[in-house]
Amino acid sequence: MDNIEAIFLDMDGTLLHKDNKVDLETTKVIQQVRGRGYKVFLATGRAHDEIRNLIPSTFEVDGIISSNGTLGKVNDETIFKHSLDFITVDKIVARAQEQNIYYEVFPFDQNRIILEKDKEWTTELFENDTPPGDVSESEWASRRESISEKVDWVSRIPDTHFSKIYLFSPEYSKIARFRETLANEQEDLRISISNSSRFNAETMAYKKDKGTGIKEMIDHFNIPQASTLVMGDSDNDRSMFAFGGYTIAMKNARPEIQALTDDVTTFTNEENGVAKYLSEHFL
């Protein structure tokens, strides 16, 4: 790892604890690593504007790749931006409605949206404080927070630019079938598709993912691909594992995800595995 210049970090299941927050220890270590001359970036499925609610006020990185590679920013400068087509968004939302698949549409630079006519059943879906079955606490908490605080209820989908659509069902078989159908129609719908848990799916602009986002970011900084290190834990990190020069999975990642990487952290996200790994190898 002597040639590493840039470190790309996933958030959910990697930096974030189950309360969906980055803690102060991790924040301190990242700043120390940057102080040694390494560039540190986020590469997350989260929308850009929600990240500020997940990090301490002292948290700083050199750039952010958000919405699974569709938006890249360095400070306030947009480095790249790739939008879903409005007609595609309309089609996918209609399919989700037909099958009672929960959805959130993410316009760039606006709150996420759900149609008003779906408010009753989508709200009822998250009435319980605790998640059903194997749904993670963090994903359930994120959805409950979205419903109560982050969603704009609209009468129709606006004809604008969209970073992604998030789709969810607590019934694994239902979301798995929906995800597979979308995956089989990627060419026709002009989308890419990923998932950050077994119970969700996310659609983005065609052939855009975390891997392409990292490439666009390092091209901006003139950093070689071989000098990148990436850390993640889930299916939506597969593309950055395929691209990264040196790849690390979290201890809490599933075995099939760990098998894709060069190394695995000794500690989980709940145990500040990122901070401990970076401290050991870069400080």
Residue frames as qw, qx, qy, qz and C-alpha x, y, z in Angstrom:
[[0.000, 0.881, 0.472, 0.000, 0.00, 0.00, 0.00],
 [0.463, -0.416, 0.044, 0.782, 3.02, 2.30, -0.30],
 [0.181, 0.155, 0.469, 0.850, 1.65, 3.85, -3.49],
 [0.054, -0.713, -0.699, -0.002, -1.77, 4.86, -2.12],
 [0.137, 0.138, 0.013, 0.981, -2.74, 8.50, -2.73],
 [0.465, -0.192, -0.097, -0.859, -6.55, 8.46, -2.43],
 [0.023, 0.121, 0.943, -0.310, -8.88, 6.64, -0.03],
 [0.451, -0.203, -0.366, -0.789, -12.57, 6.14, -0.88],
 [0.069, 0.038, 0.857, -0.508, -14.95, 5.27, 1.95],
 [0.348, -0.462, -0.703, -0.415, -18.49, 3.94, 1.82],
 [0.275, -0.404, 0.312, -0.815, -20.85, 5.20, 4.53],
 [0.823, -0.238, 0.086, -0.508, -23.67, 2.76, 5.47],
 [0.995, -0.099, -0.005, 0.031, -22.21, -0.32, 7.11],
 [0.724, 0.327, -0.182, 0.580, -18.71, 1.16, 6.80],
 [0.167, 0.337, -0.288, 0.881, -18.36, 4.61, 8.38],
 [0.491, -0.419, -0.015, -0.764, -21.83, 4.83, 9.90],
 [0.121, -0.034, 0.897, -0.424, -22.96, 3.13, 13.09],
 [0.022, -0.441, -0.884, -0.157, -26.48, 1.69, 13.32],
 [0.001, -0.740, -0.421, 0.524, -27.68, 5.13, 14.46],
 [0.528, 0.700, 0.321, 0.358, -26.63, 6.41, 11.00],
 [0.128, -0.981, 0.146, 0.020, -23.91, 8.66, 12.39],
 [0.698, 0.399, -0.359, 0.474, -20.14, 9.03, 11.97],
 [0.621, -0.730, -0.210, 0.194, -18.51, 9.36, 15.38],
 [0.065, -0.968, 0.239, 0.037, -15.74, 11.67, 16.59],
 [0.653, -0.428, 0.559, 0.280, -13.02, 9.01, 16.73],
 [0.678, 0.377, 0.524, 0.352, -13.44, 8.22, 13.04],
 [0.226, 0.959, 0.123, 0.118, -13.61, 11.92, 12.21],
 [0.355, -0.846, 0.362, 0.164, -10.33, 12.55, 14.05],
 [0.696, -0.171, 0.602, 0.351, -8.52, 9.68, 12.34],
 [0.577, 0.646, 0.413, 0.282, -9.66, 10.81, 8.88],
 [0.060, 0.994, -0.073, 0.050, -8.32, 14.30, 9.53],
 [0.527, -0.640, 0.507, 0.234, -5.00, 12.85, 10.71],
 [0.720, 0.176, 0.579, 0.340, -4.75, 10.74, 7.57],
 [0.397, 0.857, 0.237, 0.226, -5.45, 13.79, 5.41],
 [0.251, -0.934, 0.238, 0.092, -2.81, 15.64, 7.40],
 [0.656, -0.337, 0.579, 0.348, -0.29, 13.03, 6.22],
 [0.082, 0.450, -0.521, -0.721, -1.01, 14.01, 2.62],
 [0.144, 0.230, 0.935, 0.228, -3.56, 11.37, 1.62],
 [0.391, -0.068, -0.183, -0.900, -6.77, 12.46, -0.04],
 [0.139, 0.211, 0.924, -0.286, -9.94, 11.00, 1.50],
 [0.374, -0.053, -0.380, -0.844, -13.30, 10.82, -0.28],
 [0.563, 0.143, 0.659, -0.479, -16.77, 9.53, 0.48],
 [0.301, 0.090, -0.741, -0.593, -18.33, 7.14, -2.04],
 [0.266, 0.163, 0.770, -0.556, -21.88, 6.57, -0.89],
 [0.010, 0.451, 0.808, 0.380, -25.35, 5.68, -2.05],
 [0.103, -0.693, -0.491, 0.518, -26.67, 8.50, 0.10],
 [0.293, 0.849, 0.280, 0.340, -27.88, 11.71, -1.52],
 [0.467, 0.341, -0.230, 0.782, -25.39, 14.54, -1.24],
 [0.212, -0.589, 0.055, -0.778, -27.58, 16.91, 0.75],
 [0.804, -0.513, -0.170, -0.248, -28.36, 14.39, 3.48],
 [0.767, 0.135, -0.428, 0.459, -24.72, 13.66, 4.32],
 [0.063, 0.512, -0.327, 0.792, -24.36, 16.76, 6.48],
 [0.688, -0.465, 0.062, -0.555, -26.92, 15.27, 8.89],
 [0.975, -0.091, -0.202, 0.031, -24.80, 12.14, 9.38],
 [0.700, 0.237, -0.278, 0.614, -21.42, 13.67, 10.24],
 [0.426, -0.662, -0.276, 0.551, -19.95, 15.82, 13.03],
 [0.196, 0.971, 0.063, -0.125, -19.41, 19.51, 12.29],
 [0.262, -0.756, 0.523, 0.295, -15.63, 18.89, 12.22],
 [0.759, 0.115, 0.610, 0.199, -15.82, 16.14, 9.58],
 [0.323, 0.780, -0.258, -0.470, -14.05, 17.05, 6.33],
 [0.784, 0.072, 0.539, 0.299, -13.07, 15.12, 3.20],
 [0.204, -0.350, 0.439, 0.802, -11.52, 16.07, -0.13],
 [0.386, 0.084, -0.486, -0.779, -14.59, 15.22, -2.18],
 [0.539, 0.114, 0.693, -0.465, -17.90, 13.38, -2.14],
 [0.278, 0.016, -0.785, -0.554, -19.31, 10.86, -4.61],
 [0.427, 0.105, 0.598, -0.670, -23.00, 10.47, -3.81],
 [0.763, 0.340, 0.166, -0.524, -26.07, 8.61, -5.06],
 [0.851, 0.012, 0.501, 0.155, -23.97, 5.63, -6.15],
 [0.531, -0.101, 0.477, 0.693, -21.75, 7.55, -8.53],
 [0.298, 0.725, 0.532, 0.319, -24.19, 9.97, -10.14],
 [0.025, -0.970, -0.013, -0.241, -22.92, 13.16, -8.48],
 [0.758, -0.097, -0.205, 0.611, -19.37, 14.18, -7.62],
 [0.063, -0.962, -0.057, -0.259, -18.52, 17.33, -5.69],
 [0.630, -0.011, -0.307, 0.713, -15.35, 18.93, -4.37],
 [0.031, -0.249, -0.321, 0.913, -16.39, 21.55, -1.84],
 [0.450, 0.556, 0.378, -0.588, -19.15, 23.40, -3.72],
 [0.286, 0.501, -0.558, -0.596, -17.86, 22.57, -7.21],
 [0.887, 0.185, 0.339, -0.253, -19.74, 19.91, -9.17],
 [0.216, -0.470, 0.755, 0.404, -17.22, 17.64, -10.90],
 [0.185, -0.047, -0.845, -0.500, -19.80, 15.38, -12.57],
 [0.483, 0.183, 0.478, -0.711, -23.56, 14.90, -12.59],
 [0.171, 0.005, -0.871, -0.461, -25.57, 12.14, -14.30],
 [0.501, 0.057, 0.325, -0.800, -29.36, 12.20, -14.30],
 [0.332, 0.275, 0.902, 0.004, -32.05, 9.58, -14.73],
 [0.106, -0.204, -0.532, -0.815, -34.49, 10.24, -17.57],
 [0.427, -0.016, 0.318, -0.847, -37.89, 11.59, -16.47],
 [0.772, 0.076, -0.355, -0.522, -39.83, 9.03, -18.54],
 [0.579, 0.122, -0.783, 0.192, -37.84, 6.21, -16.94],
 [0.037, -0.080, 0.639, -0.764, -38.54, 7.57, -13.47],
 [0.609, 0.022, 0.047, -0.792, -42.24, 7.75, -14.24],
 [0.765, 0.107, -0.573, -0.274, -42.26, 4.12, -15.47],
 [0.438, 0.103, -0.798, 0.400, -40.42, 2.75, -12.44],
 [0.243, -0.052, 0.485, -0.839, -42.63, 4.62, -9.97],
 [0.723, 0.040, -0.182, -0.666, -45.74, 3.25, -11.73],
 [0.706, 0.098, -0.701, -0.009, -44.37, -0.30, -11.40],
 [0.183, 0.103, -0.727, 0.654, -43.60, 0.24, -7.73],
 [0.474, -0.042, 0.224, -0.851, -47.13, 1.48, -7.11],
 [0.769, 0.055, -0.446, -0.455, -48.64, -1.57, -8.82],
 [0.746, 0.008, -0.646, 0.163, -46.70, -3.93, -6.56],
 [0.555, -0.816, -0.060, -0.146, -46.78, -1.89, -3.33],
 [0.752, 0.029, -0.161, 0.638, -43.02, -1.45, -3.41],
 [0.254, -0.885, -0.138, 0.365, -42.04, 1.55, -1.30],
 [0.624, 0.438, 0.166, 0.625, -40.19, 4.21, -3.33],
 [0.197, -0.839, -0.057, 0.504, -38.41, 7.51, -2.87],
 [0.621, 0.631, 0.190, 0.423, -37.47, 9.61, -5.91],
 [0.511, -0.592, -0.009, 0.623, -34.39, 11.82, -5.48],
 [0.420, 0.868, 0.096, 0.246, -34.27, 15.01, -7.58],
 [0.590, 0.135, -0.210, 0.768, -30.90, 16.74, -7.51],
 [0.123, 0.150, -0.211, 0.958, -30.81, 19.62, -5.00],
 [0.554, -0.338, -0.107, -0.753, -34.34, 18.97, -3.66],
 [0.554, -0.215, 0.679, -0.431, -36.00, 16.84, -1.02],
 [0.025, 0.027, 0.968, 0.247, -36.86, 13.29, -2.03],
 [0.515, 0.054, -0.034, -0.855, -40.46, 12.87, -3.21],
 [0.138, 0.213, 0.967, -0.013, -43.35, 10.41, -3.01],
 [0.223, -0.351, -0.507, -0.755, -46.73, 10.87, -4.67],
 [0.372, -0.208, 0.371, -0.825, -49.49, 12.15, -2.38],
 [0.820, -0.047, -0.226, -0.524, -51.84, 9.35, -3.40],
 [0.782, 0.076, -0.597, 0.165, -49.41, 6.84, -1.90],
 [0.069, -0.568, 0.477, -0.667, -49.06, 8.60, 1.44],
 [0.777, -0.366, 0.165, -0.484, -51.44, 6.37, 3.41],
 [0.996, -0.015, -0.084, 0.014, -49.96, 2.97, 2.60],
 [0.605, 0.471, -0.390, 0.510, -46.33, 4.12, 2.58],
 [0.217, -0.590, 0.408, -0.662, -46.74, 5.75, 5.99],
 [0.874, -0.298, 0.118, -0.365, -48.49, 2.72, 7.44],
 [0.873, 0.279, -0.364, 0.167, -45.63, 0.50, 6.27],
 [0.467, 0.323, -0.499, 0.654, -43.28, 2.13, 8.82],
 [0.518, -0.692, -0.098, -0.493, -45.62, 2.53, 11.79],
 [0.887, -0.411, -0.154, 0.146, -43.68, 0.11, 14.02],
 [0.220, -0.905, 0.359, 0.054, -40.61, 1.33, 15.87],
 [0.512, -0.421, 0.724, 0.191, -38.71, -1.91, 15.31],
 [0.393, 0.417, -0.599, -0.559, -37.90, -3.45, 11.91],
 [0.926, 0.035, 0.170, -0.334, -39.61, -6.63, 10.76],
 [0.966, 0.227, 0.002, 0.122, -37.69, -9.82, 10.09],
 [0.775, -0.137, 0.097, 0.609, -34.09, -9.35, 8.97],
 [0.246, 0.849, 0.114, 0.453, -34.39, -5.69, 7.96],
 [0.545, 0.035, -0.384, 0.745, -31.55, -3.77, 9.63],
 [0.238, -0.735, -0.436, 0.461, -32.18, -1.21, 12.34],
 [0.206, -0.417, 0.186, 0.865, -30.31, 1.46, 10.39],
 [0.008, -0.181, -0.676, -0.714, -32.31, 0.99, 7.18],
 [0.216, -0.656, -0.722, -0.049, -35.61, 0.93, 9.07],
 [0.275, -0.674, -0.264, 0.632, -34.65, 4.07, 11.03],
 [0.166, -0.195, 0.385, 0.887, -33.65, 5.83, 7.81],
 [0.091, -0.398, -0.732, -0.546, -36.99, 5.10, 6.19],
 [0.277, -0.728, -0.596, 0.196, -38.97, 6.20, 9.24],
 [0.265, -0.554, -0.026, 0.789, -36.96, 9.42, 9.33],
 [0.106, 0.058, 0.573, 0.811, -37.55, 9.97, 5.60],
 [0.150, -0.585, -0.748, -0.276, -41.30, 9.58, 5.93],
 [0.320, -0.783, -0.447, 0.290, -41.53, 11.99, 8.86],
 [0.288, -0.771, 0.047, 0.566, -38.92, 14.60, 7.94],
 [0.284, -0.410, 0.542, 0.676, -37.38, 14.33, 4.47],
 [0.289, 0.343, 0.803, 0.393, -40.12, 13.54, 1.96],
 [0.285, 0.263, -0.029, -0.921, -42.07, 16.07, -0.06],
 [0.427, 0.381, 0.816, -0.079, -45.51, 14.70, -0.98],
 [0.110, 0.333, -0.352, -0.868, -46.33, 15.77, -4.53],
 [0.706, 0.387, 0.307, -0.507, -49.30, 15.41, -6.86],
 [0.869, 0.493, 0.004, 0.031, -47.12, 14.34, -9.79],
 [0.762, -0.231, 0.204, 0.569, -43.50, 13.55, -10.57],
 [0.133, 0.894, -0.089, -0.418, -41.85, 16.78, -11.77],
 [0.815, 0.511, 0.056, 0.267, -40.03, 16.81, -15.10],
 [0.155, -0.921, 0.357, -0.031, -36.58, 17.56, -13.69],
 [0.521, 0.495, -0.680, 0.145, -33.20, 15.87, -13.08],
 [0.853, -0.447, 0.064, -0.260, -32.95, 12.88, -10.75],
 [0.032, -0.639, 0.763, -0.093, -29.98, 11.26, -9.02],
 [0.146, 0.065, -0.987, 0.016, -31.69, 7.96, -8.17],
 [0.716, -0.337, -0.182, -0.584, -34.80, 6.08, -7.10],
 [0.071, -0.266, 0.881, -0.385, -34.69, 4.12, -3.85],
 [0.741, -0.144, -0.401, -0.519, -37.02, 1.10, -3.65],
 [0.071, -0.291, 0.831, -0.469, -37.75, -1.03, -0.58],
 [0.774, -0.278, -0.314, -0.474, -39.88, -3.87, 0.70],
 [0.444, -0.501, 0.660, -0.341, -39.67, -5.73, 4.02],
 [0.923, 0.129, 0.334, -0.144, -40.64, -8.84, 2.02],
 [0.330, -0.524, 0.631, 0.467, -37.38, -10.13, 0.61],
 [0.499, 0.244, 0.778, 0.293, -38.94, -12.26, -2.14],
 [0.312, 0.862, 0.392, -0.078, -40.94, -9.28, -3.41],
 [0.007, -0.916, 0.255, 0.310, -38.03, -6.84, -3.63],
 [0.467, -0.331, 0.726, 0.382, -35.73, -9.54, -5.02],
 [0.511, 0.483, 0.678, 0.215, -38.14, -10.21, -7.90],
 [0.194, 0.958, 0.169, -0.131, -38.57, -6.48, -8.52],
 [0.254, -0.770, 0.457, 0.366, -34.80, -5.96, -8.52],
 [0.533, -0.053, 0.764, 0.361, -34.25, -8.87, -10.89],
 [0.452, 0.717, 0.523, 0.087, -36.87, -7.54, -13.31],
 [0.058, 0.972, -0.094, -0.207, -35.19, -4.12, -13.37],
 [0.416, -0.550, 0.622, 0.371, -31.79, -5.73, -13.84],
 [0.564, 0.232, 0.736, 0.294, -33.06, -7.65, -16.85],
 [0.334, 0.824, 0.420, 0.181, -34.35, -4.42, -18.41],
 [0.399, -0.645, 0.057, 0.650, -31.36, -2.16, -17.78],
 [0.320, 0.016, 0.537, 0.781, -30.70, -1.70, -21.50],
 [0.007, 0.622, 0.650, 0.437, -34.32, -0.84, -22.34],
 [0.316, -0.875, -0.354, 0.093, -34.85, 1.43, -19.34],
 [0.425, 0.645, -0.206, 0.601, -31.35, 2.99, -19.64],
 [0.537, -0.769, 0.179, -0.299, -30.61, 2.51, -15.96],
 [0.412, 0.289, -0.802, 0.322, -28.00, 0.99, -13.72],
 [0.738, -0.520, -0.177, -0.391, -29.21, -0.87, -10.66],
 [0.344, 0.309, -0.739, 0.490, -27.69, -1.67, -7.32],
 [0.660, -0.628, -0.312, -0.269, -28.64, -2.40, -3.73],
 [0.057, 0.598, -0.572, 0.559, -27.17, -1.56, -0.34],
 [0.445, -0.174, 0.759, -0.441, -29.14, -4.25, 1.49],
 [0.110, 0.134, 0.961, 0.213, -31.09, -7.39, 0.62],
 [0.138, 0.637, 0.708, -0.272, -34.33, -5.44, 1.05],
 [0.184, 0.810, 0.062, -0.553, -33.77, -2.54, -1.32],
 [0.649, 0.347, 0.423, 0.528, -32.92, -1.60, -4.88],
 [0.042, -0.774, 0.005, 0.632, -31.61, 1.65, -6.30],
 [0.653, 0.533, 0.405, 0.355, -31.72, 2.81, -9.91],
 [0.228, -0.700, 0.154, 0.659, -29.32, 5.37, -11.31],
 [0.467, 0.728, -0.258, -0.430, -28.31, 6.74, -14.70],
 [0.961, 0.274, -0.027, -0.010, -27.24, 4.13, -17.24],
 [0.823, 0.252, -0.235, 0.451, -23.77, 2.65, -16.67],
 [0.003, 0.683, -0.350, 0.641, -23.08, 4.88, -13.67],
 [0.830, -0.440, -0.340, 0.048, -22.02, 3.45, -10.32],
 [0.517, -0.821, 0.158, 0.183, -19.47, 3.99, -7.56],
 [0.752, -0.097, 0.380, 0.529, -16.69, 2.64, -9.76],
 [0.408, 0.626, 0.329, 0.577, -17.36, 5.14, -12.54],
 [0.240, -0.955, -0.101, -0.142, -17.68, 7.88, -9.94],
 [0.674, -0.588, 0.237, 0.379, -14.25, 7.08, -8.51],
 [0.649, 0.217, 0.387, 0.618, -12.75, 7.15, -12.00],
 [0.164, 0.832, 0.263, 0.460, -14.22, 10.58, -12.69],
 [0.446, -0.895, 0.022, 0.023, -12.99, 11.87, -9.34],
 [0.706, -0.414, 0.314, 0.481, -9.41, 10.62, -9.71],
 [0.538, 0.488, 0.362, 0.584, -9.27, 11.94, -13.28],
 [0.076, -0.954, -0.145, -0.252, -10.11, 15.36, -11.84],
 [0.500, -0.820, 0.269, 0.074, -7.22, 15.09, -9.37],
 [0.556, 0.643, -0.526, 0.002, -4.86, 13.29, -11.79],
 [0.515, -0.452, 0.689, -0.236, -4.49, 10.32, -9.43],
 [0.342, 0.249, -0.852, -0.308, -3.59, 6.90, -10.92],
 [0.821, -0.227, -0.278, -0.443, -6.13, 4.09, -10.55],
 [0.768, 0.033, -0.574, 0.282, -3.46, 1.91, -8.94],
 [0.218, 0.201, -0.484, 0.823, -3.06, 4.50, -6.18],
 [0.540, -0.373, -0.065, -0.752, -6.64, 4.20, -4.92],
 [0.112, -0.036, -0.931, 0.345, -7.81, 2.36, -1.83],
 [0.516, -0.310, -0.279, -0.748, -11.51, 1.62, -1.31],
 [0.016, 0.008, 0.884, -0.468, -13.43, 0.41, 1.74],
 [0.572, -0.107, -0.194, -0.789, -17.01, -0.88, 1.75],
 [0.340, -0.108, 0.849, -0.389, -19.37, -3.60, 2.88],
 [0.600, 0.384, 0.551, -0.434, -22.26, -4.20, 0.50],
 [0.649, 0.409, 0.586, 0.259, -23.47, -5.02, -2.99],
 [0.315, 0.937, 0.139, 0.062, -23.40, -1.41, -4.15],
 [0.286, -0.816, 0.445, 0.232, -19.66, -1.42, -3.38],
 [0.853, 0.100, 0.456, 0.231, -18.93, -4.19, -5.89],
 [0.561, 0.777, 0.113, 0.263, -18.22, -1.67, -8.66],
 [0.047, -0.919, 0.356, -0.164, -15.66, 0.20, -6.59],
 [0.738, -0.396, 0.538, 0.093, -14.05, -3.07, -5.50],
 [0.812, 0.399, 0.347, 0.248, -13.72, -3.92, -9.20],
 [0.380, 0.867, -0.020, 0.323, -12.08, -0.54, -9.88],
 [0.397, -0.884, 0.241, -0.055, -9.98, 0.18, -6.78],
 [0.433, 0.620, -0.635, 0.161, -6.24, -0.38, -6.70],
 [0.215, 0.085, -0.880, 0.414, -6.42, -1.89, -3.21],
 [0.554, -0.386, -0.361, -0.643, -9.73, -3.08, -1.80],
 [0.059, 0.087, -0.811, 0.575, -10.93, -3.65, 1.75],
 [0.517, -0.467, -0.563, -0.445, -14.21, -5.11, 2.99],
 [0.390, -0.528, 0.391, -0.645, -15.60, -4.53, 6.44],
 [0.032, -0.120, 0.959, -0.255, -15.66, -7.39, 8.94],
 [0.459, 0.312, 0.590, -0.586, -19.46, -7.03, 8.99],
 [0.496, 0.401, -0.436, -0.635, -19.71, -7.54, 5.21],
 [0.945, 0.066, 0.188, -0.258, -21.22, -10.79, 3.97],
 [0.697, -0.303, 0.560, 0.330, -18.70, -13.55, 3.06],
 [0.654, 0.495, 0.457, 0.345, -19.35, -13.20, -0.68],
 [0.137, 0.981, -0.018, 0.139, -18.50, -9.47, -0.46],
 [0.502, -0.733, 0.431, 0.157, -15.34, -10.13, 1.57],
 [0.805, 0.044, 0.507, 0.307, -14.24, -12.63, -1.08],
 [0.516, 0.796, 0.208, 0.240, -14.04, -9.77, -3.62],
 [0.060, -0.972, 0.177, -0.141, -11.41, -7.77, -1.75],
 [0.552, 0.503, -0.551, 0.373, -7.70, -7.79, -0.94],
 [0.208, 0.104, -0.709, 0.666, -8.21, -7.40, 2.79],
 [0.467, -0.640, -0.537, -0.289, -10.88, -7.39, 5.52],
 [0.146, -0.656, 0.347, -0.655, -10.95, -5.14, 8.57],
 [0.303, 0.017, -0.868, 0.393, -10.43, -6.70, 11.98],
 [0.095, 0.330, 0.608, -0.716, -13.31, -4.70, 13.43],
 [0.192, 0.634, 0.721, 0.202, -16.90, -3.98, 12.32],
 [0.060, 0.606, 0.191, 0.770, -18.45, -0.60, 11.55],
 [0.565, -0.759, -0.233, -0.222, -19.92, -0.56, 15.07],
 [0.780, -0.475, 0.000, 0.408, -16.39, -1.01, 16.43],
 [0.078, 0.925, -0.214, -0.303, -14.96, 1.83, 14.30],
 [0.872, 0.042, 0.385, 0.300, -13.30, -0.61, 11.91],
 [0.520, 0.769, 0.081, 0.364, -12.41, 2.12, 9.40],
 [0.181, -0.924, 0.267, -0.207, -10.69, 4.29, 11.99],
 [0.746, -0.480, 0.454, 0.083, -8.72, 1.35, 13.38],
 [0.835, 0.302, 0.323, 0.328, -7.67, 0.14, 9.93],
 [0.365, 0.856, -0.014, 0.366, -6.56, 3.58, 8.77],
 [0.410, -0.846, 0.323, -0.111, -4.69, 4.16, 12.02],
 [0.846, -0.262, 0.426, 0.183, -2.82, 0.88, 11.69],
 [0.754, 0.306, 0.392, 0.430, -1.83, 1.28, 8.05],
 [0.353, 0.731, 0.175, 0.557, -1.52, 5.04, 7.50],
 [0.260, -0.894, 0.147, -0.334, -0.67, 6.59, 10.86]]
